[in-house]
Amino acid sequence: MTRQRLRLAGLLPALGLLAGVLVSLPVSAQTWDETVAAAKKEGKVVFYNNLQPNGIEPLLAKFRAAVPGIQPEQIRLGSNPLIERFQTEFSAGRNLADVLITFPDERIVEGLKTGWMAEWTPPELSNFPPAINEGNKLYTLQYAREAIIWNKTLVKPADEPKEWTDLFDPKWKGKVGMNPPWRSVSIQQVVAFWEDKGIANPAEKLKANEVRFFEGSGGIIQAVVRGDVRIAELTDLPLNPLLEDGAPIGFVYPASGTTLSANKAFVAAKAPHPNAARVFMNWLMTKEGQEALQQYCGLSVTRNGAPPLSKLPATSQIANVVDGEKILTTARQAKIVNEWRTVFGVR
């Protein structure tokens, strides 16, 4: 064997070792190009989410086109069961999720402390206000706002609701809908806001007005469209897409104010596809990803300079908006849930 061939033979094991470095290198030590290359080797990302159901596939199609070679798979549940599922899997050491986006409750706050989330800095982070970042682990990508909606074919213009107190008006007895507070943190937050605005005993008042409960924002808005109820309290998650489709829905964000809920995302600390998780999460924060989130999933996004929703105002254009997290302490949350369950006889 010639000296040149001997040198080549000696290099081959080293080259093989180098090829394996990209996959084994800690994510934090990689350049972004290396992370993208490693993500494509992983080839898959599992996305737990609470997004508008009919918008998820168009969103993921945009990601596939932008980053070919990574196949997204998604699990969609309401915020409460979604967090419960992740918590159960994490506790059991059965780590299936790569990225999770949801409206948080105290379990997410606790998970921030107990190792649920990878610590990293997305390349796109500089395009967002500092307030969306919690410890380089948890990032607010969207906001939902609380509103009142009504069926425009069944409610005369003179009767259109304008304020939260209209939900308690006897003329709407049996015709008011909402998501039950024991199911949704965002509803617990707006109940706290009502109390702060001097609306005493809202559970008792709505029971007297024969409020009807529906599961989730999608269920509420469909009930209004069908005419099952005339008016409703709504987390505006599904509102923009239905308005774009021409649904006969009126809406108002009361001038007295409203609450917003932050839809927050994180890369799982024990993600089975850690590089693909970072690439997907970072894409959600790009201009294209934020526009897709807003267009297909119906919520106002947080990226600097993002345009407003097509049919709804930007959060900055809504009067007296309060961050619901700041008024709903853990103790107050428990009190509200217990009170509403008691009033409505729910175990």
Secondary structure, DSSP 4 states (H G I P E B T S, - for coil): --HHHHHHHHHHHHHHHHHHHHHHS-GGGS-HHHHHHHHHHH-EEEEEE---HHHHHHHHHHHHHHSTT-EEEEEE--HHHHHHHHHHHHHTT----SEEEE---HHHHHHHHHT-B-----GGGGGS-GGGEETTTEEEEEEEEEEEEEETTTS-GGG---SGGGGG-GGGTT-EEE--TTT-HHHHHHHHHHHHTT---HHHHHHHTT-EE-SHHHHHHHHHHHTS-SEEEEESTTHHHHHHTT--EEEE--TT-EEEEEEEEEEBTT-SSHHHHHHHHHHHHSHHHHHHHHHHH--EE-STTPPPPSSS--GGGSTTEEEHHHH--HHHHHHHHHHHHHHHT--
